[in-house]
Amino acid sequence: MLNIITALNIEAKPIIKHFNLKQNGQIFQNDYINLIITGSGKIKSAINTSILLTKYKFPSLNIGICGSNIYDINEGFYIHKIIDTDNNFEYYPDFFNQNSETLHTVSKIDKYYALTDMEASGFFEACYKFLNVDEIILYKIVSDTPQIKPNINIVETLIPNHLEIIEKLLDELPKKKDFSSEITQALKEAKLKMKLTKTQENQLKNILTYYKIKNLPFPTFKELKKKEEVKDFIISL
């Protein structure tokens, strides 16, 4: 199963049509997809993504349009890093080698970055309460630039050009290795050797998931008693 989260009706419509999704209250479904339209902005994205994941705890894809100051309209990218410009928080969703880029989430479009949207950080925050990092996926398609403003006639054509991304994920997700047991065991070992705050535990879980995705060996955990030592160790990773 795959959850799909879009911000706008115009993004969802071609997906609903292509996969023949049927409406069930707020959610559109078939036997292998659950889709919700959250509305614009990171708060709405977080709330409605949480509603979906409370009912259906499956890998989740946020697919939609974005702005760019360097890329052309219709170029599509997986997202390996999100930066929330309101608080400078950084988030690291599932990693894909092909067409991967950093995305900036803004509260209003007054500045363009390489990729710019208004929902991603809210989507990630909600997903992280329910899913492992390797189950959180973002794919963004350039719809506007500083020179070319959003145009409904252009936007309508964008998502259909990238539906193969969803097809590919549906094929690959059942084959993805479940890292959760290995990460849980590693966290247990880390907590025996150092006193972690809840925030540090979440940070370490995120880091360990990234190590597994990149096929890197887990770090060696040291006996650390002082808060500053633990903080420095997390930063070093």
C-alpha positions in Angstrom: 0.0 0.0 0.0 1.1 3.6 -0.7 -0.3 6.8 0.8 -0.3 9.8 -1.5 -0.6 13.3 -0.2 -1.2 16.3 -2.4 -1.9 19.9 -1.4 -4.2 20.8 -4.3 -7.2 19.3 -6.1 -5.5 20.1 -9.4 -2.5 17.9 -8.3 -4.8 15.0 -7.2 -7.2 14.9 -10.1 -5.0 13.1 -12.6 -3.9 10.6 -10.0 -7.5 9.9 -9.0 -8.4 9.4 -12.7 -5.4 7.3 -13.7 -5.6 4.9 -10.7 -9.4 4.9 -10.6 -9.6 6.0 -7.0 -13.0 6.1 -5.3 -13.9 8.6 -2.7 -14.4 7.4 0.9 -15.1 10.5 3.0 -12.0 12.6 2.9 -9.8 9.9 1.3 -9.7 8.5 -2.2 -8.8 4.8 -2.5 -8.3 1.7 -4.4 -6.8 -1.6 -3.3 -3.3 -0.3 -3.1 -3.5 3.6 -2.8 -4.9 6.0 -0.2 -4.9 9.6 -1.3 -5.7 12.8 0.7 -5.8 16.4 -0.4 -4.6 18.5 2.4 -5.0 22.1 1.2 -2.2 24.7 0.9 0.3 25.4 3.7 2.4 23.3 6.1 -0.2 23.4 8.9 -3.0 22.0 6.8 -0.5 19.5 5.3 0.5 18.3 8.8 -3.0 18.0 10.1 -4.5 16.1 7.1 -1.4 13.9 6.7 -1.8 12.9 10.3 -5.5 12.1 9.7 -4.6 9.8 6.8 -1.7 8.1 8.8 -3.9 7.5 11.8 -6.1 5.3 9.6 -3.5 4.0 7.2 0.1 3.6 8.4 1.8 3.0 5.1 4.8 4.5 3.2 3.7 8.0 2.2 4.5 10.1 -0.9 4.0 13.9 -1.1 3.8 14.7 -4.8 3.1 18.1 -6.1 4.2 21.3 -7.8 6.9 23.7 -6.7 8.7 26.9 -7.7 12.3 27.2 -8.8 14.9 29.8 -9.5 17.2 27.5 -11.5 15.2 24.7 -13.0 12.8 24.6 -15.9 9.0 24.0 -15.8 8.1 20.3 -15.8 11.4 19.1 -14.3 10.8 16.6 -11.5 12.9 15.8 -8.5 13.0 13.5 -5.5 13.7 15.4 -2.3 16.6 14.3 -0.1 16.5 17.4 2.2 13.9 19.9 3.4 14.7 23.2 5.0 11.9 25.1 6.7 12.7 28.8 6.2 10.6 29.9 9.2 12.8 28.1 11.7 15.8 26.7 9.7 14.8 23.2 10.8 16.2 20.5 8.4 14.5 17.2 7.5 15.9 14.2 5.6 13.3 12.0 3.9 14.0 8.8 2.0 17.0 9.1 -0.4 16.9 8.5 -4.1 20.1 8.8 -6.2 18.3 9.9 -9.3 17.1 13.5 -9.8 17.6 14.4 -6.1 17.5 18.0 -4.8 17.0 20.1 -1.6 13.6 21.7 -1.1 12.8 24.9 0.9 9.4 25.2 2.5 8.1 28.8 2.9 5.0 30.3 4.4 4.6 32.6 1.4 6.2 32.7 -2.0 8.3 35.9 -1.7 11.6 34.3 -2.5 12.5 31.4 -4.9 15.1 28.8 -4.0 16.3 25.9 -6.2 13.0 24.2 -5.2 10.4 26.0 -3.2 7.0 24.8 -1.8 4.6 25.6 1.1 3.9 22.1 2.5 6.9 19.7 2.7 8.1 20.4 6.3 4.5 20.0 7.7 4.2 16.7 5.7 7.5 15.4 7.1 6.7 16.4 10.7 3.4 14.5 10.6 4.9 11.4 8.9 7.8 11.2 11.3 5.4 10.5 14.2 4.1 7.4 12.4 6.8 6.2 10.0 10.5 5.4 9.5 12.4 7.9 7.5 12.8 5.5 4.6 9.0 5.4 4.3 8.7 9.2 3.8 9.0 10.2 0.2 8.7 13.5 -1.6 8.6 14.2 -5.4 8.2 17.8 -6.7 7.6 19.1 -10.2 8.6 22.7 -11.2 5.5 24.7 -12.1 6.7 28.3 -11.8 9.8 30.5 -11.7 10.5 34.2 -10.9 9.9 34.9 -14.6 6.9 32.6 -15.2 4.1 32.8 -12.6 1.8 29.8 -11.8 -0.7 29.2 -14.6 -3.6 26.8 -14.1 -3.3 25.7 -17.8 0.3 24.7 -17.3 -0.2 23.1 -13.9 -3.0 20.8 -15.2 -0.4 19.2 -17.6 2.4 18.6 -15.1 1.3 15.7 -12.8 0.2 13.5 -15.7 3.8 13.7 -17.1 5.2 12.2 -13.9 2.7 9.4 -13.0 5.4 6.8 -13.7 6.9 7.9 -10.4 3.9 6.5 -8.6 3.9 3.3 -10.7 7.6 2.8 -9.9 7.1 3.2 -6.2 4.2 0.8 -6.2 6.5 -1.8 -7.8 9.4 -1.2 -5.5 7.9 -0.6 -2.0 7.1 -4.3 -1.3 10.7 -5.1 -2.1 12.2 -2.5 0.2 14.0 -3.9 3.2 12.5 -3.3 6.6 15.3 -1.7 8.7 13.2 -1.1 11.8 14.4 -4.1 13.8 18.0 -3.3 13.2 17.6 0.4 14.0 15.6 -0.5 17.2 18.4 -2.8 18.4 21.0 -0.1 17.6 19.1 2.5 19.5 18.8 0.2 22.5 22.5 -0.3 22.5 23.1 3.5 22.3 20.8 4.2 25.2 22.7 1.7 27.4 25.9 3.6 26.8 24.7 7.3 26.8 21.8 9.3 28.2 19.8 10.5 25.2 17.1 13.1 25.4 13.9 12.3 23.3 15.1 14.8 20.7 18.5 13.2 20.5 16.9 9.7 20.3 14.9 10.9 17.3 17.9 12.5 15.7 19.9 9.3 16.1 17.0 7.2 14.7 17.0 9.5 11.7 20.8 9.2 11.3 20.8 5.3 11.6 18.0 5.1 9.0 20.1 7.2 6.6 23.1 4.9 7.3 21.1 1.9 6.3 19.7 3.5 3.2 23.3 4.3 2.1 24.4 0.8 3.1 26.9 2.2 5.6 27.9 0.4 8.9 26.4 1.8 12.1 28.8 3.9 14.2 30.4 2.6 17.3 28.6 3.8 20.4 30.9 5.1 23.2 30.3 5.3 27.0 29.3 9.0 27.3 28.0 10.4 30.6 28.2 14.2 30.0 25.4 16.0 28.1 28.0 17.9 26.0 29.8 14.7 25.1 26.5 13.2 23.8 25.6 16.4 22.0 29.0 16.5 20.3 28.8 12.8 19.3 25.4 13.3 17.6 26.7 16.3 15.8 29.7 14.3 14.6 27.5 11.7 13.0 
